[in-house]
Amino acid sequence: MLKELFKGNQAQLYHAGNLAHAERENLHIPNAFIQDIEDENEAARWHFMEDENSVMLFLDAVVADSDVPTKGAYHTESVSFLVQQSEQRVLLFTRPSMDFLADELVASVADFDADVTPMELLAEVLLVLYQDYETALNHLDSLRRDFQQMFYHKTRGFGGDLDAIWTVMNALLYIDSSLEDNSDVLKSLAKEFKVSKGTTAYRSVTNRLAIEAEQAHKMADLLSSVVNNISDSYSARNDRNLNWIMQILTVYSVVLTIPTIITGFYGQNVKYLPFAMQNNGWLITIIMTAILMAIATYWFWRHGYFDK
């Protein structure tokens, strides 16, 4: 199915999905290219086909995971472009999980210049793709602020928070890696591809694209570092709480050993134990036990064993 998204004076943009064999032949799409676009993990790269005056481009786009229960779940998938300059045509290829990109382009094409060339049109489309990265990073940054607020106001029960943090960390790993790969490909394309490179409009849109790509990459790096620090802080606080619990249990076990020792002595059939023959001996042993337990508890308190 071929859907027209934009029609200008010098270039047209189409969304191609599930093309029939006849459509592929009419559009002069190489078979090798068709095989590559079906792979969601296809490596980011570009290739210029001189005989056909066409550019094949593979980049990573960010996709929200709707099947993950925690917020901030994203991954990246390959999206493909075929720029056929002789036909003044740009083809966008997506899988069903990426069809939302075509819908976003429909809402954005009204701002495109009617006189854009195919390469300028490609750069405009890539700007929309990077807006998705910006939206995802802003969402992750909002979650990062929530994590920090929870960390400042919460002292226990971090299990659910850590699950959410790890989800965001995984999303940032995908995004950061994909942005780096995309950046390398776009720099190579700008450096090596000469067609239409000299026009002012082309330089302007590619400069905007380079700025957006660099900003997204820096933001992803910064967010990754901050979220990693938050995760480490949560883990450290969890470890500290666990150590404190084990410390308190150790104190309790030592203090509760005292009644066992005293009652063990007085439970033996041995004459002449202190206070054993007195009528109120049981009360005296209870008082002795309480005093020794209080002394042990005070000693542990003085030496900081109750400090969290």
C-alpha positions as CSV (number, residue, x, y, z in Angstrom):
1,M,0.0,0.0,0.0
2,L,1.4,3.4,-1.0
3,K,0.0,6.5,0.7
4,E,0.9,10.0,-0.3
5,L,1.9,12.2,2.7
6,F,3.2,15.3,1.0
7,K,3.3,16.6,-2.5
8,G,5.5,19.6,-3.4
9,N,6.7,21.2,-6.5
10,Q,10.0,19.3,-6.6
11,A,9.5,16.3,-4.2
12,Q,6.8,14.0,-2.9
13,L,6.7,11.9,0.3
14,Y,5.0,8.5,0.4
15,H,4.5,6.0,3.2
16,A,5.1,2.5,1.8
17,G,3.8,-0.5,3.7
18,N,3.1,-4.1,2.6
19,L,3.8,-3.3,-1.0
20,A,2.8,-5.9,-3.6
21,H,5.4,-7.3,-6.0
22,A,4.0,-5.2,-8.8
23,E,4.2,-2.0,-6.7
24,R,7.8,-2.7,-5.8
25,E,8.7,-3.1,-9.5
26,N,6.9,0.1,-10.5
27,L,8.7,2.0,-7.8
28,H,12.1,0.4,-8.7
29,I,12.8,-0.8,-5.2
30,P,15.7,-3.2,-4.9
31,N,14.9,-6.6,-3.5
32,A,17.8,-6.4,-1.0
33,F,16.3,-3.2,0.4
34,I,12.9,-4.9,0.9
35,Q,14.5,-7.7,2.9
36,D,16.4,-5.2,5.1
37,I,13.4,-3.1,6.0
38,E,11.6,-6.1,7.6
39,D,14.4,-6.4,10.2
40,E,13.5,-4.1,13.2
41,N,17.1,-4.4,14.4
42,E,18.7,-3.4,11.1
43,A,21.9,-1.4,11.7
44,A,21.8,2.4,11.0
45,R,23.5,3.1,7.7
46,W,23.2,4.8,4.3
47,H,24.1,3.8,0.8
48,F,24.1,5.8,-2.4
49,M,23.1,3.9,-5.6
50,E,24.8,5.9,-8.3
51,D,23.2,4.1,-11.2
52,E,19.7,4.9,-9.9
53,N,20.6,8.2,-8.3
54,S,19.0,7.0,-5.1
55,V,19.9,7.0,-1.4
56,M,19.0,4.2,1.0
57,L,18.9,5.3,4.6
58,F,18.3,3.2,7.7
59,L,17.9,5.0,11.1
60,D,16.6,4.1,14.5
61,A,13.3,5.6,15.8
62,V,12.0,5.5,19.3
63,V,8.9,3.5,20.1
64,A,6.9,3.4,23.3
65,D,6.3,0.0,24.9
66,S,2.6,-0.3,25.5
67,D,2.8,-3.8,27.0
68,V,5.1,-2.9,29.9
69,P,3.2,-2.1,33.1
70,T,5.7,0.6,34.4
71,K,6.0,4.1,33.0
72,G,8.9,5.2,30.8
73,A,9.3,2.0,28.7
74,Y,10.8,2.7,25.3
75,H,12.8,0.8,22.7
76,T,14.1,1.7,19.3
77,E,13.4,0.1,15.9
78,S,14.9,0.7,12.5
79,V,13.0,2.9,10.1
80,S,13.9,3.0,6.4
81,F,14.0,5.7,3.7
82,L,14.5,5.5,-0.1
83,V,15.3,8.8,-1.7
84,Q,14.8,8.5,-5.5
85,Q,16.1,11.8,-6.8
86,S,15.4,11.2,-10.4
87,E,11.7,10.6,-9.6
88,Q,11.7,13.4,-7.0
89,R,10.3,10.9,-4.5
90,V,11.0,10.0,-0.9
91,L,9.6,6.7,0.3
92,L,9.2,6.0,4.0
93,F,9.0,2.3,5.0
94,T,7.7,1.2,8.5
95,R,6.5,-1.9,10.2
96,P,3.1,-1.9,11.9
97,S,4.7,-0.8,15.2
98,M,6.0,2.3,13.5
99,D,2.9,3.4,11.6
100,F,2.4,6.2,14.1
101,L,5.4,8.0,12.4
102,A,3.3,8.4,9.2
103,D,0.5,9.9,11.2
104,E,2.9,12.4,12.8
105,L,4.2,13.4,9.4
106,V,0.6,14.0,8.1
107,A,0.2,16.5,10.9
108,S,3.6,18.1,10.1
109,V,3.7,18.4,6.3
110,A,1.7,21.6,6.4
111,D,4.8,23.4,7.6
112,F,7.0,21.9,4.8
113,D,8.2,24.3,2.0
114,A,6.4,23.5,-1.3
115,D,9.7,23.9,-3.2
116,V,11.8,21.4,-1.1
117,T,14.1,19.0,-2.9
118,P,14.0,15.3,-2.1
119,M,17.1,15.6,0.2
120,E,15.7,18.6,1.9
121,L,12.4,16.8,2.3
122,L,14.3,13.8,3.9
123,A,15.9,16.2,6.4
124,E,12.5,17.7,7.3
125,V,11.1,14.1,7.9
126,L,14.1,13.3,10.1
127,L,13.4,16.4,12.2
128,V,10.0,15.0,13.0
129,L,11.7,11.7,13.9
130,Y,14.0,13.6,16.3
131,Q,11.0,15.3,17.8
132,D,9.8,11.9,19.0
133,Y,13.2,11.4,20.7
134,E,12.7,14.8,22.4
135,T,9.2,13.9,23.6
136,A,10.5,10.6,25.0
137,L,13.4,12.2,26.7
138,N,11.2,14.9,28.2
139,H,8.9,12.1,29.6
140,L,11.9,10.3,31.0
141,D,13.2,13.5,32.6
142,S,9.8,14.0,34.2
143,L,10.0,10.5,35.7
144,R,13.5,11.2,36.8
145,R,12.2,14.2,38.8
146,D,9.5,12.0,40.4
147,F,12.2,9.5,41.4
148,Q,14.2,12.2,43.1
149,Q,11.2,13.5,45.0
150,M,10.3,10.1,46.2
151,F,13.9,9.5,47.3
152,Y,13.9,12.7,49.4
153,H,10.6,11.9,51.0
154,K,10.7,8.1,51.4
155,T,12.9,6.1,53.7
156,R,11.7,2.5,53.1
157,G,9.8,0.3,50.6
158,F,11.8,1.0,47.5
159,G,10.9,-2.2,45.5
160,G,8.4,-0.6,43.1
161,D,10.5,2.5,42.7
162,L,13.5,0.4,41.7
163,D,11.5,-1.4,39.1
164,A,10.4,1.9,37.6
165,I,14.0,3.2,37.6
166,W,15.3,0.1,35.9
167,T,12.7,0.5,33.2
168,V,13.8,4.1,32.6
169,M,17.5,3.0,32.6
170,N,16.7,0.3,30.0
171,A,14.9,2.9,27.8
172,L,17.8,5.3,28.1
173,L,20.2,2.6,27.0
174,Y,18.2,2.0,23.8
175,I,17.8,5.7,23.1
176,D,21.4,6.7,23.9
177,S,22.8,3.9,21.7
178,S,20.5,4.6,18.8
179,L,21.1,8.4,18.9
180,E,24.9,7.7,18.8
181,D,24.4,5.4,15.8
182,N,22.1,7.9,14.0
183,S,24.5,10.7,14.6
184,D,27.4,8.8,13.0
185,V,25.2,8.0,10.0
186,L,24.0,11.6,9.5
187,K,27.5,13.0,9.8
188,S,28.7,10.6,7.2
189,L,25.8,11.4,4.9
190,A,26.4,15.2,5.3
191,K,30.1,14.7,4.6
192,E,30.1,12.3,1.7
193,F,26.8,13.0,-0.1
194,K,27.3,15.9,-2.5
195,V,24.0,16.1,-4.4
196,S,22.1,19.3,-3.5
197,K,24.5,19.9,-0.6
198,G,25.4,23.3,-1.8
199,T,21.9,24.9,-1.6
200,T,21.2,27.3,1.2
201,A,17.9,25.6,2.1
202,Y,19.6,22.2,2.3
203,R,22.4,23.5,4.5
204,S,19.8,25.2,6.7
205,V,17.7,22.2,7.3
206,T,20.7,19.9,7.8
207,N,22.2,22.3,10.3
208,R,18.9,22.2,12.3
209,L,18.9,18.5,12.1
210,A,22.5,18.3,13.4
211,I,21.6,20.6,16.3
212,E,18.6,18.5,17.2
213,A,20.6,15.3,17.0
214,E,23.4,16.7,19.2
215,Q,21.0,18.1,21.8
216,A,19.1,14.8,22.0
217,H,22.3,12.9,22.4
218,K,23.6,15.2,25.2
219,M,20.3,15.0,27.0
220,A,20.2,11.2,26.8
221,D,23.8,11.0,28.1
222,L,23.0,13.4,31.0
223,L,19.7,11.6,31.9
224,S,21.5,8.2,31.8
225,S,24.1,9.5,34.3
226,V,21.5,11.1,36.6
227,V,19.2,8.1,36.6
228,N,22.2,5.8,37.3
229,N,23.1,7.9,40.3
230,I,19.6,7.8,41.5
231,S,19.5,4.0,41.1
232,D,22.8,3.7,43.0
233,S,21.4,6.0,45.8
234,Y,18.3,3.8,46.1
235,S,20.4,0.7,46.2
236,A,22.7,2.2,48.8
237,R,19.7,3.2,51.0
238,N,18.2,-0.3,50.6
239,D,21.5,-1.8,51.7
240,R,21.7,0.5,54.6
241,N,18.2,-0.3,55.7
242,L,19.0,-4.0,55.4
243,N,22.2,-3.6,57.4
244,W,20.3,-1.8,60.1
245,I,17.7,-4.5,60.3
246,M,20.4,-7.2,60.7
247,Q,22.1,-5.0,63.3
248,I,18.9,-4.7,65.4
249,L,18.2,-8.4,65.1
250,T,21.8,-9.1,66.3
251,V,21.2,-6.8,69.4
252,Y,17.9,-8.5,70.1
253,S,19.5,-12.0,69.9
254,V,22.2,-11.0,72.4
255,V,19.8,-9.3,74.8
256,L,17.4,-12.2,74.7
257,T,20.2,-14.6,75.5
258,I,20.5,-13.2,79.0
259,P,17.1,-14.7,80.3
260,T,18.1,-18.0,78.7
261,I,21.4,-18.1,80.6
262,I,19.9,-17.1,84.0
263,T,16.9,-19.4,83.8
264,G,19.3,-22.2,82.6
265,F,21.3,-21.9,85.8
266,Y,18.3,-21.8,88.1
267,G,16.7,-24.7,86.2
268,Q,19.4,-27.1,87.3
269,N,19.0,-29.3,90.3
270,V,21.9,-27.7,92.2
271,K,21.7,-26.5,95.8
272,Y,23.0,-23.3,97.2
273,L,22.6,-21.1,94.1
274,P,22.1,-17.5,95.2
275,F,18.5,-16.7,96.1
276,A,17.5,-20.3,95.1
277,M,16.2,-21.2,98.6
278,Q,14.3,-17.9,99.2
279,N,10.6,-17.6,98.9
280,N,10.8,-14.7,96.5
281,G,13.8,-16.1,94.6
282,W,11.8,-16.2,91.4
283,L,11.1,-12.4,91.7
284,I,14.8,-11.7,92.4
285,T,15.9,-13.7,89.3
286,I,13.4,-11.7,87.2
287,I,14.7,-8.4,88.5
288,M,18.3,-9.6,87.9
289,T,17.4,-10.6,84.3
290,A,15.7,-7.2,83.7
291,I,18.7,-5.3,85.1
292,L,21.2,-7.2,83.0
293,M,19.1,-6.9,79.9
294,A,18.8,-3.1,80.5
295,I,22.5,-2.9,81.0
296,A,23.2,-4.7,77.7
297,T,20.7,-2.6,75.8
298,Y,22.2,0.6,77.2
299,W,25.7,-0.6,76.2
300,F,24.5,-1.3,72.6
301,W,22.8,2.1,72.5
302,R,25.8,4.0,73.7
303,H,28.0,2.3,71.0
304,G,25.6,3.3,68.2
305,Y,24.0,-0.1,67.4
306,F,20.5,1.5,67.3
307,D,21.6,4.3,64.9
308,K,20.1,3.9,61.4
